[in-house]
Amino acid sequence: MKFIKFSLILLVLTFCQISHATNYFVSNSGDNSNDGLSLENAFLTLHYTTDIVAAGDTIFVENGTYDGFDLRYVSGTSEAPIVYKAMGESVLINTSGPIRDDGINIEEANYIILDGFIVNNMEGSGNGIRVVVANNCIVRNCSCDNNAERGIFTAFTDDIIIEYNVCTNSIDEHGIYVSNSSDRPIIRYNECYGNNAIGIHMNGDLSAGGDGIISDPILYGNVLHDNNGAAGINMDGVENPIIYNNLIYNNHSSQGIALFQQDGAIVTNGAKIFNNTIIVPTDGRWGILLMEGANVGTEIYNNIIINQHAWRGCISAENTTDLSSDFNIVNDKMSNVGDGAAISLADWQVLGLDENTEIAEDLDLIFVDSDLYDLHLIEDSQAIDAGTALVTEVVENDIDDNPRPIGDSFDIGAYEYAVELSLPNCSANSIHLYPNPATDFIKLDYNHSSIVISSIELIDLNGDIIQTFGSKEYLDLATIPTGIYLIRINVNSDSAIYKKVLIY
């Protein structure tokens, strides 16, 4: 598939490469009596397309306001998924589909891609986007606001990817909820805020059938803030989760990350919790909470965990046996008895934990602007080069896609201090790559008035230049083999920013 946004012509040509695929169009000026094969002869409603799509087909949706749709019992394949793609940034679904209260419902349908939809204001028991009994699906670039239940909800969805979405102000529950024995989900680069409950919730739900375990999820690059219940990341009945490079802050009545068992078949265990930045407000709970059994096989390295609650602290474990934790920055408040009481870091270290962990300095000595939640590291921050390389197999870059480590060692927290990548009058964080990981293109997002790019080069890990792009905003990667590369962005021919990118 191609996800090139800047040209409808390129989109059509790209998807036509899929054998026997059909491109359909939906528009507010369309008619369901049309053939739907061009924008001039577009269909009127999204749901009409659900009776005609087949593997490899793509539904392009013009900017406008639409009723929701319900797609069931039809699947794509790994080589030819079914794609629903917004053509612009204003494709709004604000009325539920014809069967359920949800804006978009995907059910018993595999290899479906949803890309670029805004789904707001679902009522009753409605979710913005619901994907159930559906494997190998992708939900990306969507925005879900003010929906009755959740922004994005999935159940029995193996190998789902949820990426680059914004899920806000869910009235009853969560921003993103992955449930019911959904194995190997990838949840990355989403923002969830203002939700009545949890930012990202995962629950194996043994009572709903299946094995009641969510196995091997990966969560990274997510920004979870100003939610109102339980945790920024909540995990019930989850096995071997990998959680890294997330920003979790200002969530009320909440843990930063919670590992436990309630409805799941097992206690969440075997977690790798690396390079997250967690700021718990005065009305929050623990930074990382491990209930009995969650300690087994869990590793906690390179995290900044700051808790502003009066006595609750940074890591709480009901049992510390088989727990590995070190090279973190914390307040002087830990617990080895769960939520009941706090002990000092020194007493915690007597248990064999966090030997190299440091007590946090004032926030304004660590972060650029903690009041505004700019949690990049400030020059001379205690987090710089203070981490461990034990995270290397998981953490290759930071939340801004800067390679790790820069300097002598890994930095602690979600950001690597990128002083070596900085430009005169242009920081490394002034240019963002999207999406990353990428398939066929990358877009550069930057301020054109203050940054002048002279050329862009794709470099392999041997230092060889694979391709030069001039000063393009969109980089066509369609012919580039899969792998890890560096993109060198040359500014005024005398300075450069390096960004790591994964092409798959």
Buried (B, 14 or more C-beta within 10 A) or exposed (E): BBBBBEEBEBBBEBBEEBEEBBBBBBBEEBEEEBEBEEBEBBBBBBBBBBEEBEBBBBBBBBEBEBBBBBBBEBBBEEEBBBBBBBBEEEBBBBBBBEEBBBBBBBBEBBBBBBBBBBBBBBEEEBBBBBBBBBBBBBBBBBBBBBBBBBBBBBBBBBBBBBBBBBBBBBBBBBBBBBBBBBBBBBBBBBBBBBBBBBBBBBBBBBEBEBBBBBBBBBBBBBBBBBBBBBBBBBBBBBBBBBBBBBBBBBBBBBBBBBBBBEBBBBBBBBBBBBBBBBBBBEBBBBBBBBBEBBBBBBBBBBBBBBBBBEEBBBBBBBBBEEBBBBBBBBBBBBBBEBBEEBBEBEEBBEBEBBEEBBBBEEBEEBBBEBEEBEBBBBEEBBBBBBBBBBBEEBBBBBBBBBBBBBBEBBBBBBBBBBEEBBBEEBBBBBBBBBBBBBBBBBBBEBEEEEBEBBBBBBBBEEEEEBBEBEEEBBBBBEEBEEEBBBBBBBBEEEBBBBBBBBBE
